[in-house]
Amino acid sequence: MSARTARTLVFLFTALCSVVSLTKDWPPVETAYTQDGANCVRGRVRDLENRPVEGATVTLLEEKSLTGVAMTHTDKKGEFTFRTVPFKQELILTVEADGFSKASVPGITVVPPYSFVATVRLRRAEPAATK
């Protein structure tokens, strides 16, 4: 595939992926690809009131094997960055934080010179029912 074709595909994919998803089991996620030359995966984790979620565990998994690629934690601003990302592999981003439901963002592929950027909004976990 030529570089021009790859750029066109990434542009079209960006247009399709720049959507906010919201269902009962899926917290809102905003995603985009940026042509910044950083070739990374980065983003923010927020609660539904748009407050940063500090200390959330953010993991990148290889989509086919579910093998861990990298793991980090969000900072005080709820931000994270994976600077070393395997190119042209399908990845899943997972986010977990105490007191919140887990979130996943599948279908991430980093193709230079683009970076994947996500804002993941976590929902407070339902209290466990007691008997």
C-alpha positions as a LaTeX table, in Angstrom:
\begin{tabular}{lrrr}
\hline
Residue & $x$ (\AA) & $y$ (\AA) & $z$ (\AA) \\
\hline
Met1 & 0.00 & 0.00 & 0.00 \\
Ser2 & 1.38 & 3.39 & $-0.93$ \\
Ala3 & 1.90 & 6.12 & 1.64 \\
Arg4 & $-0.75$ & 8.25 & $-0.07$ \\
Thr5 & $-3.31$ & 5.43 & 0.10 \\
Ala6 & $-2.48$ & 4.86 & 3.78 \\
Arg7 & $-2.93$ & 8.56 & 4.56 \\
Thr8 & $-6.25$ & 8.60 & 2.72 \\
Leu9 & $-7.47$ & 5.53 & 4.61 \\
Val10 & $-6.41$ & 7.01 & 7.95 \\
Phe11 & $-8.18$ & 10.27 & 7.11 \\
Leu12 & $-11.39$ & 8.42 & 6.22 \\
Phe13 & $-11.08$ & 6.24 & 9.30 \\
Thr14 & $-10.58$ & 9.36 & 11.44 \\
Ala15 & $-13.74$ & 10.87 & 10.03 \\
Leu16 & $-15.67$ & 7.73 & 10.90 \\
Cys17 & $-14.09$ & 7.27 & 14.34 \\
Ser18 & $-14.56$ & 10.83 & 15.54 \\
Val19 & $-17.87$ & 9.85 & 17.05 \\
Val20 & $-19.14$ & 9.71 & 20.59 \\
Ser21 & $-20.45$ & 6.28 & 21.56 \\
Leu22 & $-23.04$ & 5.93 & 24.31 \\
Thr23 & $-24.91$ & 2.81 & 25.30 \\
Lys24 & $-25.92$ & 1.18 & 28.57 \\
Asp25 & $-22.68$ & $-0.84$ & 28.79 \\
Trp26 & $-20.34$ & 1.55 & 26.98 \\
Pro27 & $-19.25$ & 4.87 & 28.49 \\
Pro28 & $-18.90$ & 7.79 & 26.06 \\
Val29 & $-15.60$ & 7.68 & 24.18 \\
Glu30 & $-14.32$ & 10.37 & 21.83 \\
Thr31 & $-11.57$ & 9.23 & 19.46 \\
Ala32 & $-9.52$ & 10.76 & 16.68 \\
Tyr33 & $-6.28$ & 10.36 & 14.78 \\
Thr34 & $-3.93$ & 13.34 & 14.58 \\
Gln35 & $-1.10$ & 13.85 & 12.12 \\
Asp36 & 1.44 & 15.05 & 14.67 \\
Gly37 & 4.39 & 12.77 & 13.91 \\
Ala38 & 4.44 & 11.45 & 17.48 \\
Asn39 & 3.15 & 7.98 & 16.50 \\
Cys40 & 1.72 & 7.39 & 19.95 \\
Val41 & $-1.50$ & 6.60 & 21.79 \\
Arg42 & $-2.56$ & 9.27 & 24.26 \\
Gly43 & $-5.64$ & 10.64 & 25.87 \\
Arg44 & $-7.64$ & 11.62 & 28.91 \\
Val45 & $-9.83$ & 9.76 & 31.36 \\
Arg46 & $-12.78$ & 11.68 & 32.80 \\
Asp47 & $-15.86$ & 10.84 & 34.82 \\
Leu48 & $-19.30$ & 11.64 & 33.44 \\
Glu49 & $-19.14$ & 15.09 & 35.09 \\
Asn50 & $-15.94$ & 15.75 & 33.06 \\
Arg51 & $-13.64$ & 15.61 & 36.11 \\
Pro52 & $-10.20$ & 14.01 & 35.61 \\
Val53 & $-9.76$ & 10.47 & 36.95 \\
Glu54 & $-6.30$ & 10.34 & 38.52 \\
Gly55 & $-4.53$ & 6.99 & 38.95 \\
Ala56 & $-6.64$ & 5.02 & 36.45 \\
Thr57 & $-4.86$ & 1.99 & 34.99 \\
Val58 & $-4.66$ & 2.26 & 31.20 \\
Thr59 & $-3.57$ & $-0.82$ & 29.26 \\
Leu60 & $-2.87$ & $-1.50$ & 25.58 \\
Leu61 & $-3.57$ & $-5.05$ & 24.44 \\
Glu62 & $-2.87$ & $-6.77$ & 21.11 \\
Glu63 & $-6.41$ & $-7.31$ & 19.82 \\
Lys64 & $-6.08$ & $-10.85$ & 18.42 \\
Ser65 & $-4.17$ & $-12.47$ & 21.28 \\
Leu66 & $-5.18$ & $-10.06$ & 24.09 \\
Thr67 & $-1.49$ & $-9.95$ & 25.02 \\
Gly68 & $-0.44$ & $-6.91$ & 27.03 \\
Val69 & 1.61 & $-4.41$ & 25.02 \\
Ala70 & 1.98 & $-1.59$ & 27.56 \\
Met71 & 0.45 & $-0.25$ & 30.78 \\
Thr72 & 0.47 & 3.15 & 32.48 \\
His73 & $-1.54$ & 5.25 & 34.95 \\
Thr74 & $-3.25$ & 8.59 & 34.48 \\
Asp75 & $-1.72$ & 11.68 & 36.06 \\
Lys76 & $-3.44$ & 14.40 & 38.14 \\
Lys77 & $-5.09$ & 15.75 & 34.99 \\
Gly78 & $-6.36$ & 12.28 & 34.04 \\
Glu79 & $-3.97$ & 12.17 & 31.08 \\
Phe80 & $-1.90$ & 9.26 & 29.75 \\
Thr81 & 0.57 & 8.64 & 26.91 \\
Phe82 & 2.04 & 5.52 & 25.34 \\
Arg83 & 5.10 & 6.71 & 23.42 \\
Thr84 & 6.25 & 3.29 & 22.20 \\
Val85 & 3.43 & 1.69 & 20.23 \\
Pro86 & 3.66 & $-1.18$ & 17.73 \\
Phe87 & 2.76 & 0.11 & 14.27 \\
Lys88 & 0.05 & $-1.39$ & 12.09 \\
Gln89 & $-1.25$ & $-3.77$ & 14.78 \\
Glu90 & $-4.84$ & $-3.79$ & 15.97 \\
Leu91 & $-4.89$ & $-2.77$ & 19.63 \\
Ile92 & $-7.45$ & $-2.45$ & 22.42 \\
Leu93 & $-7.22$ & 0.31 & 25.02 \\
Thr94 & $-8.68$ & $-0.62$ & 28.42 \\
Val95 & $-9.25$ & 1.74 & 31.34 \\
Glu96 & $-9.91$ & 0.70 & 34.94 \\
Ala97 & $-10.22$ & 2.82 & 38.07 \\
Asp98 & $-11.44$ & 2.14 & 41.61 \\
Gly99 & $-15.11$ & 2.98 & 41.95 \\
Phe100 & $-15.75$ & 3.07 & 38.18 \\
Ser101 & $-16.92$ & 0.62 & 35.52 \\
Lys102 & $-14.21$ & $-0.67$ & 33.16 \\
Ala103 & $-14.06$ & 0.78 & 29.64 \\
Ser104 & $-12.53$ & $-0.60$ & 26.43 \\
Val105 & $-11.75$ & 1.02 & 23.10 \\
Pro106 & $-11.11$ & $-1.63$ & 20.40 \\
Gly107 & $-9.85$ & $-1.21$ & 16.85 \\
Ile108 & $-6.86$ & 1.09 & 17.42 \\
Thr109 & $-4.15$ & 1.00 & 14.74 \\
Val110 & $-1.25$ & 3.46 & 14.73 \\
Val111 & 0.22 & 4.23 & 11.30 \\
Pro112 & 2.99 & 6.86 & 11.16 \\
Pro113 & 2.84 & 9.86 & 11.11 \\
Tyr114 & $-0.49$ & 9.62 & 12.96 \\
Ser115 & $-1.27$ & 9.28 & 16.67 \\
Phe116 & $-4.44$ & 7.94 & 18.24 \\
Val117 & $-6.11$ & 10.25 & 20.76 \\
Ala118 & $-9.00$ & 9.25 & 23.04 \\
Thr119 & $-11.09$ & 10.79 & 25.77 \\
Val120 & $-12.69$ & 8.02 & 27.81 \\
Arg121 & $-15.49$ & 8.87 & 30.21 \\
Leu122 & $-15.96$ & 6.42 & 33.07 \\
Arg123 & $-19.26$ & 5.75 & 34.79 \\
Arg124 & $-19.38$ & 5.25 & 38.56 \\
Ala125 & $-19.70$ & 1.54 & 39.36 \\
Glu126 & $-23.04$ & 0.32 & 40.67 \\
Pro127 & $-22.83$ & $-0.64$ & 44.34 \\
Ala128 & $-22.84$ & $-4.41$ & 44.81 \\
Ala129 & $-26.20$ & $-5.74$ & 45.98 \\
Thr130 & $-26.19$ & $-7.18$ & 49.48 \\
Lys131 & $-28.26$ & $-10.14$ & 50.57 \\
\hline
\end{tabular}
